[in-house]
Every structure is written in structure tokens, then in C-alpha cells.
Amino acid sequence: MPDHPSKEEISGKERSSPEEHAGVGVNTNDVQENGENSGRRALVPLKSGEALTAQEAFSITAASRTRLLVIAGAVGSGKTTLIASIFHRFQKGSFGGYYFAGSDTLVGFDERSYLARIAPGREVATTKRTMPGINRNLLHLRVRKPDLMEPARDLLFADLSGEDYEEFKDSPDECRRFAMIARADHLIVLVDGSKLIDPATRQGAKWNAGMLLQSCIDSEQLGCHSQVDIIISKWDLVDMATDKAAHSTYIDGMKKWLTQLFGPRLRRLRFFEVVARREKGPYEIAYGLSMPFKSWVEDLPVAAPGDCPQRTPQELACEFDRYWGRRLCSNRAGA
Amino acid sequence: MESQQKQFLIGLPAHGKTTFLAALWHVLSTKEVATSLEFARLSSENKHLNKIANLWADVQPVKRTLLGEEKYVSMFLRVPGSCHETEIIFPDLSGESFVDQWKNRQMKPEHAELIREAVGGLLLIHPDEVMEDDWIPDILPIADSIIHDEESGSSTSVLGLSGPLDTPENPTTPGWDPYKTPTQIQIVDLLQFVAELNERRPIRLAVVVSAWDRVVDTKSPDLWLERYVPLLSQYLKSNPETFASEFYGVSAQGGCLKDADQLRKIPCPSRRIRVVRSGDPESNDITAPARWVMG
């Protein structure tokens, strides 16, 4: 006979009928639904599958060199949609040259996607908004190259609310309190393409992106080690606009302005045009994201010799640099 | 000589677990066709298996296992030509119990124990029961697909009508329903539970695409996975250290129950079964997946 527990062992009761004991005869329904009754065995808890807090993500970050991607942008710029679109693409096949290899937050991904899904009576696709002040905002993705020559790589997406973005751009002090930007391997700033094609909103959209970078630099959350990508979201609206040439000129000007101001102060500043979920035109989901996604997986902000200017011990005294100094040391030790 | 081996059996509701067990028991007990595992002797209790196998043989609907009717079944088997008997224990759990794992994030202790002790197991997927993640922009004509993004605050209907704002604060917004999560996401998470509980590496997993007679556009079960459940396919390919997997297409009933009269005309019920594995000729050997899991 097998050595799994009998019904009597589980419930402490006599068998009620032979019908219940077909096969080797354990009816599992007698197991109580929680562990309150000490005479019965408790259900085995499984991982919640929801988005994680920084503490909960420790088991992932402690086990592997996890890539932390902080996604920032104004309310409505499409941060959550961007993350959901990447996961959606993995549901259709490999993406950015990588296979999906697992996730501790599948519930979290699905909670952020379901309103875009075809359903009876649903005519519009939406994305559930990230609410401000919720610190359960980390989504986990594990990916691996199809040749399996290297181990899988873990990514954590920090899904920030637009309200947090507003606070950080307005106040270096607020920005400093949010240590996650300093720890990010990639800061991804979304600029809403629909705002850039509207003369009534485009200056603000451009200015806000600049103010966020300025605030992060002033609060020493960003520096010469930092890799920043500016994503112009909803690019379909720009590309399909009637006066596209004029919009492109404006957007090129914005890129130049940001590059001149912040390029020399960062390790890398790039721009991408992305359609996470199209409103117009022949764009696939997560259009324009394949290339940046690949580099988010592969490019680590390991400073090469000479990348950062030499600093005095006094300059290294701030908290951020102490963190970065530790990280450099660990990278060198790892190498 | 005798040994014991446990194998888990995973499948969401109506994915063919009980029909598979019924056909397996019929083939083993009648010895009508050559198989890679053969029946050695009866275990002490066979009522449930006999009941479902009888229904299967007469092409009657084999009632799905419901919550509260769950069983563990054992079979004493041996490899042909060997005198070594192995008792294989399968759980015949309801599909709802697996949905319950996904939804409530907890597992019955005896099932967790079986997974911890199992050498591996079978995962059944019914091709007609796969819920996909189709986004509205995926399927609507491009010209009509003007979509509202809740974050933007603007709203234009896909069909050109104004749509209501689907905000979390809006009481008309439907909440997240775990029962509507795409099948492959649920299955990947069930396998992640298995990986979390079972420390054997690699865990042998036979993926069985059930109702293989319903698949007309794909030649092999591994290609079917790539095409219809690519997230699961990628997960298995990228985790060979965790799961050693093999793929089978199995038509346990041999066809649809609406064609029962035709199926009953086949004199030997075991010959209704169709089993496909990439690179192998088609056979009636429904024991092949369990034999492969044994190692």
C-alpha cells in the first residue's frame, strides 16, 4: 500500500463508505480548508503570485544578479501597459531573443492585463492603473537565451504610479527617499506621445521628463554609471498624425535638448519610439520594445575604468556614492 | 521484487485526466494491445478504476472527477520481460482542485506530499479547452481599433462609440477573475508549484496533448505546444535542469462521443486509442507516457 496518509490519518474519522475508497482510497475533500483545527493537516501555502514588495523580492535578488528596471512616467503615459505588453508578447512566443523562463508574479501580470483582453461586452482595451502609495509594485520575469548556454536571468520591473513620478520630479528630497532609482540597472522614462503632438501639452511633457532627470541627478539617484532610456510611448499617434513632419521636428528637438543637458552626466541616454498597445495603425503589440528589452536584460551598469571622473573621498561620502562604491567593489570581486 | 513509484497527474478541468486513466486501466487490464508497461497484478482496491474503464470501453461519458470525489489509484505494473513489479500511484484529482491552487495559492497536504515524493508526472492539456490571451488590438480590424487607455483619461470606442471609463474606482469595471486567466499562465504556475515542492532535478514530465484526434493542423505534440501554448513551451525549453520533458499526443477515446456508434464498431476498444510522439510511429500504447516518466 502507498505511504500517503489515509483518510483516518487526515481527519481522525472512520471511513464513511466503501464508495469513498476506490483505488487506494484517500478522499482529499475531508481535508479542512484551513489549519485552524489542530486535529487536521493544514493546507500548504504557495507563492502568492502577486506583485512583490522590495522585501519579498529579496529571495530573487539574493539568488541571482537581478536586473532592476524602474519605469517612470506621468499618469497615463503607459507604464503599466508597457510592462503588460512585454509579458503578452512572451505569451505569443520568444521576445527580444529570449525565452520566458518563469515568473514569481504571474498573478500580478494577469491583474494588469485582463482589461485589455477580449471579453463579452468589452469594446475598449484598458490597463488597470498603478495606484499611488502602494509599495507592492515589483513584477518579476525570468528569461533565458534559446541556446541555454547561460543561466536564466531575472528581471524586476518597478511599476511606479504617475503620482510618485510627479513627486519625484518636483522634489529632489522625495526622489532621494526613493532609493530604488539609485539601485536601478535601467531607468526607463516614458514620455507620452499623445502629449507631444498636442501643442497644448507638449512643452509640459518635455519639461517634466527633463525635470525628473534633473531631480534624480541632483538627489544623486542618477550619475555617471546610470543607464537611462527615454521611451516615447504611443508612437502610433505620432506616426499616424496628419502633420507628422512638424511633430517629428519637435520631438527631435526634445531629444537634442535632453541629450545636451543630461547626456554627459549619465553613462548612457537613449531614445526609443514604442507602441505598447496600438490605437491606430499596423503596429504589433510591444512594437519597438524588442531591442531595448534585450539590452535591459544584457547591459549592466558596470563602470569601465575612466567612465566616471575621479572623486575625492569627501565626494564619496554621500550615501549614494557609498552604495555605488560597494557595488563597484562587489562587481570587481565577482569579476 | 517490488518497488513503488509515485507520479503526479496535472490538468485543469475537462482536460482529460479521468478519461486518460480509464483508457490506461482498460489497456493494462485487458492486454488487448502491446504496451511498454504491462499489468502485473491487482491492487487491493480497484473499484474506481473498473468503473471508469467500463464506461470508457462502452464509449459512455466518463464522468469528470469533481471536488469531493477525488481518489488516489494504484496500479502494479512491470516492463515486459521483467519480473520487477512497480506500483504506480496516480492521483485522480478534479481539475477544480488545480484551479483552486492557482486561485487560492494553497495545496492540499497529501497532494503536496505526493509531488515531493514523485519521480515525475503527467500534464494533460485538451486542445479545445485552451483559453488564450487575446487582446482587443490583436483581433480587431486595424481601421476600427481606436482604443481607450484608462491612464490617459480619453475614451473612444473600438466600434466608434464612446465607451465608459474603465477605472478601478468605477463600479462597472469588472474585477480580475482568476478563472479567466489564460490556460498557459495557470499551467506554468502549477508547474512552478511542482518545481518549488519537488527538489529532484530534473523532474520527469510527460506532456500529453489529449483529444489528439481534434488536432488537425499540427503534426507533432511539441509543435502544437509551440504554436498554441508558447509560454508553456518556452518555460519547459528554458528549464531543462528543472523539467526533463517529453511530448505525447493521445486520443484516449479515439474520437468524439457524438460518434460513439462508429467507435463501438471497433471490436477491440484498445485499438481506438491513438498515441503520437515526435519521431515515433503512431501506436495504441497509452502506457508510453507513464513508462517514460519511470525513467
Interface residues (C-beta under 8 A of the other chain):
Chain A: M1 P2 D3 H4 P5 I10 P18 E19 H21 A22 G23 V24 G25 V26 N27 T28 N29 V31 R41 A42 L43 V44 P45 L46 K47 S48 G49 V75 G76 S77 G78 K79 T80 T81 H88 F90 Q91 K92 G93 S94 Y99 F100 A101 G102 S103 D104 L106 V107 F109 D110 E111 S113 Y114 L115 A116 R117 I118 A119 R122 E123 V124 A125 T126 T127 K128 R129 M131 V143 R144 P146 L148 A152 G162 D192 S194 K234 R277 R278 E279 K280 G281 P282 I285
Chain B: Q4 K6 S43 S44 E45 N46 K47 H48 L49 K51 L67 G68 E69 E70 K71 Y72 V73 S74 E87 I89 D92 L93 S97 Q101 R105 Q106 M107 K108 P109 E110 H111 A112 E113 L114 E132 D133 D134 W135 I136 P137 D138 I139 I142 S145 I146 I147 H148 D149 E150 E151 S152 G153 S154 S155 T156 S157 V158 L159 L161 G163 D166 T167 P168 T173 P174 W176 D177 P178 K180 T181 P182 Q184 I185 V188 D189 Q192 F193 E196 L197 P230 L231 Q234 Y235 K237 S238 N239 P240
